[in-house]
Amino acid sequence: MVAKRVDSWVVTDDFWQRVEPLIPRRERAGDKTYMRKPGAGRPPKPARLVFEAIVYVLRTGCQWRALPKERFGSASAIHKRFLEWEATGVFQALWKAGLAEYDQMQGIAWTWQSIDGSMLKAPLAPEAVGPNPTDRGKKNGSKRHLLVDERGVPLSLIVTGAKRHDVTQLEAVLSAIMVRREGPLAPPKHLCADAGYCCWRALQSNQTHGYIPHVVDRRKEADLKRSNPEQKARRWVVQVCHSWFNRFRKLLVRYEKLERSFVALNHVAAAIIAFRKVPFKVNIIYG
């Protein structure tokens, strides 16, 4: 017997149990207390169906208007709810919840963190874009700046124009961290970065946020690795995290025009990555 294939965007019951408490309360179809008044129009879509549609867009990279109508109904209604949830901070809260569960079950690896930016094309976006240095500066591009822990779990994320130098955004990235480490006796924090973060401004930001900087260029890091094979290449962990984000096809090339919409999709991806790092991990999506 051939097993029935289940689409990889379908949200599991385990994951939905973590998402549902964060959704703003609203009269929804299927609620026992829902009473449709005469002439009130169509009832709102179930929240789970809306969230599955968001995950579908994130995983497949399709346009919002290309959502399968037979499965999700009106694409404009889905996108409207998506923006409503973004405005109330649902996706940031989901990311925080994922980090909290990851910290409780395994512990955030605070001691060694790494930071870097990654450029992507943004042909339609009018916000948080700029000339892309990797494309001869001819086309618009955006840059995602990430701070991750030692296992590659994202702790902070911002989006800027592609031409913004990484070191100019260091303070913003460190200030935007989603969770704070508590306790006066906590061990020191080490921040690994490439040579682009080597300047007095970066040193000042590291000191302000309590980091010990480790800024090493690629050639020197490769030489150290050859001389001592047991040495860990800690800086490359952030590149692994960028690759995890790029597996969500909606984030590989930015077609979202609104900055808030693109950032919100990145927050959903960050939440999924955090939940997947929980030991005895939660089933996130089928497939």
C-alpha positions in Angstrom: 0.0 0.0 0.0 1.3 3.4 -0.9 1.2 6.0 1.9 -1.0 9.0 1.1 1.2 12.1 0.5 0.5 15.0 2.9 1.4 18.5 1.8 4.4 20.0 3.6 2.6 23.3 4.5 -0.2 21.7 6.6 0.1 22.9 10.2 0.2 20.1 12.7 -2.0 20.0 15.9 1.2 20.3 18.0 2.2 23.5 16.3 -1.3 24.9 16.3 -1.6 24.5 20.0 1.4 26.9 20.4 0.0 29.4 17.8 -3.6 29.6 18.7 -3.2 31.3 22.1 -1.4 34.2 20.4 -4.1 34.9 17.9 -6.2 37.9 18.8 -9.7 36.9 19.8 -12.3 37.5 17.1 -15.6 36.0 16.2 -14.7 33.1 13.9 -16.6 30.6 11.9 -16.8 27.4 14.0 -16.8 29.1 17.4 -19.7 27.9 19.6 -20.3 31.5 20.7 -20.4 32.7 17.1 -23.8 34.2 16.2 -24.1 35.6 12.7 -26.4 38.6 12.5 -28.8 38.9 9.6 -27.1 40.9 6.8 -23.7 40.8 8.5 -22.0 39.3 5.5 -19.8 36.2 5.4 -18.3 34.9 8.6 -14.5 35.4 9.1 -12.2 32.6 8.1 -11.1 30.1 10.8 -7.8 31.3 12.3 -6.1 28.0 11.6 -7.0 28.1 7.9 -5.5 31.6 7.7 -2.3 30.5 9.4 -2.0 27.5 7.1 -2.3 29.9 4.2 0.5 32.0 5.5 2.7 29.0 5.9 1.8 27.9 2.4 2.9 31.2 1.0 6.1 31.1 3.1 7.1 27.6 2.0 6.1 27.7 -1.6 7.0 31.3 -2.4 3.8 31.9 -4.4 2.1 35.3 -4.6 -0.7 35.9 -2.2 -3.2 36.1 -5.1 -2.0 32.7 -6.3 -3.3 30.9 -3.1 -5.4 27.9 -4.1 -9.0 29.2 -3.9 -10.5 25.8 -3.5 -8.4 25.3 -0.3 -8.2 28.8 1.3 -10.9 30.9 -0.4 -10.4 34.6 -0.9 -6.7 35.5 -1.1 -7.4 39.1 -0.3 -9.1 38.1 3.0 -6.1 36.0 3.9 -3.7 38.8 3.3 -5.9 41.3 5.2 -5.8 39.0 8.3 -2.1 38.5 7.9 -1.5 42.3 8.1 -3.9 42.5 11.0 -2.0 39.9 12.9 1.3 41.6 12.1 0.0 44.9 13.4 -0.8 43.3 16.8 2.6 41.6 17.0 1.4 38.0 16.6 4.5 36.8 14.7 7.0 38.4 17.0 5.1 36.8 19.9 5.3 33.4 18.2 9.1 33.8 17.7 9.5 34.7 21.4 7.4 31.7 22.4 9.6 29.4 20.3 12.7 30.9 21.9 11.2 30.5 25.4 10.4 26.8 24.8 13.8 26.2 23.2 15.5 27.9 26.2 13.4 25.9 28.7 14.0 22.5 27.1 17.6 22.9 25.9 18.9 26.3 26.9 19.9 29.1 24.6 23.6 28.8 23.8 24.5 32.3 24.9 28.3 31.9 25.3 29.2 31.9 21.6 27.1 34.0 19.2 27.7 35.1 15.6 26.4 37.8 13.4 26.3 38.6 9.7 24.1 40.0 6.9 22.9 38.4 3.7 21.7 40.2 0.6 18.8 39.2 -1.5 17.1 40.7 -4.6 14.0 42.9 -4.1 12.8 43.8 -7.6 9.4 45.2 -6.5 10.0 46.6 -3.0 9.9 50.4 -2.4 10.8 50.1 1.3 14.1 49.0 3.0 15.9 48.6 -0.3 18.9 50.0 -2.1 21.3 49.3 -4.9 22.6 45.8 -4.7 26.5 45.8 -4.6 26.5 42.2 -5.8 24.5 43.1 -8.9 26.6 46.1 -10.0 24.3 48.3 -8.1 21.7 48.3 -10.9 18.8 46.7 -9.1 17.1 47.0 -5.8 18.1 44.7 -3.0 17.5 44.1 0.7 19.7 42.7 3.4 18.7 40.5 6.3 21.0 40.9 9.4 21.0 38.0 11.8 22.3 37.4 15.3 22.3 33.7 16.3 23.3 31.5 19.2 26.0 28.8 19.1 23.5 26.3 17.5 22.3 28.7 14.9 19.0 29.7 16.4 18.0 33.3 15.4 18.0 35.7 18.4 17.7 39.0 16.5 16.7 40.0 12.9 16.4 43.3 11.0 15.9 44.1 7.4 17.6 47.1 5.6 18.6 48.2 2.1 21.3 46.0 0.5 23.9 48.8 0.5 23.9 49.3 4.3 27.2 48.1 5.6 27.0 45.4 8.3 28.9 47.3 10.9 26.5 50.3 10.7 23.7 47.9 11.7 25.5 46.2 14.6 23.9 48.4 17.3 20.4 47.9 15.8 20.8 44.1 15.6 22.1 43.8 19.2 19.3 46.1 20.5 16.6 44.2 18.7 17.4 40.8 20.4 14.1 39.1 21.1 15.0 37.6 24.6 17.4 38.8 27.3 19.8 36.6 29.3 19.0 37.0 33.0 21.3 36.6 36.0 24.3 38.5 37.3 26.6 35.4 37.4 26.0 34.5 33.7 29.2 33.5 31.8 30.6 36.1 29.4 29.2 36.4 25.9 31.5 36.0 22.8 30.4 37.5 19.5 32.0 36.1 16.3 32.0 38.3 13.2 34.0 38.7 10.0 36.4 41.5 9.2 33.6 43.8 8.2 32.8 44.4 11.8 36.2 45.7 12.7 36.0 49.4 13.7 35.8 51.5 16.8 32.0 51.8 16.4 31.6 48.0 16.6 33.9 47.8 19.6 31.8 50.4 21.4 28.5 48.5 20.6 30.0 45.2 21.8 31.1 46.8 25.1 27.7 48.4 25.6 25.9 45.1 25.2 28.5 43.0 27.2 30.1 41.1 24.3 33.7 40.0 23.9 34.3 40.5 20.1 36.1 37.9 18.0 36.5 39.6 14.6 38.6 37.3 12.2 38.8 37.5 8.5 38.2 34.4 6.4 41.8 33.7 5.5 43.0 33.8 9.1 40.1 31.7 10.2 41.0 29.1 7.6 44.6 29.1 8.6 43.7 28.6 12.3 41.4 25.7 11.3 44.2 24.0 9.4 46.7 24.4 12.2 44.2 23.2 14.8 41.6 20.8 13.3 39.8 20.6 16.6 39.0 24.3 16.6 35.4 25.2 15.9 34.6 27.6 13.1 32.0 29.4 15.1 31.4 32.3 12.8 30.0 30.2 10.1 27.0 29.2 12.2 25.2 32.4 11.2 25.6 31.4 7.5 23.9 28.1 8.2 21.0 30.0 9.7 20.8 32.2 6.6 20.5 29.1 4.5 17.7 27.8 6.7 15.8 31.1 6.0 16.4 30.7 2.3 14.7 27.3 2.4 11.5 29.2 2.8 11.1 30.2 -0.9 9.2 33.4 -0.1 12.3 34.7 1.6 14.8 33.7 -1.2 13.8 36.7 -3.4 11.9 39.5 -1.8 8.7 40.2 -3.8 6.9 41.7 -0.8 6.4 45.4 -1.4 5.7 46.3 2.2 8.7 46.1 4.7 6.4 45.1 7.5 5.0 42.2 5.5 8.4 40.9 4.6 9.7 41.3 8.1 6.6 39.4 9.5 7.3 36.5 7.1 10.9 36.4 8.4 9.5 36.3 12.0 7.3 33.3 11.1 10.4 31.5 9.7 12.4 32.4 12.8 9.7 30.9 15.0 9.6 27.7 13.0 13.4 27.4 13.2 13.3 27.9 17.0 10.6 25.4 17.6 12.4 22.8 15.5 15.5 23.1 17.7 13.5 22.0 20.8 14.6 18.5 21.9 11.9 16.0 21.3 10.8 18.7 18.9 7.3 19.8 18.2 5.9 18.6 14.9 5.7 21.9 13.0 4.3 21.0 9.6 3.7 17.8 7.8 6.2 16.6 5.2 
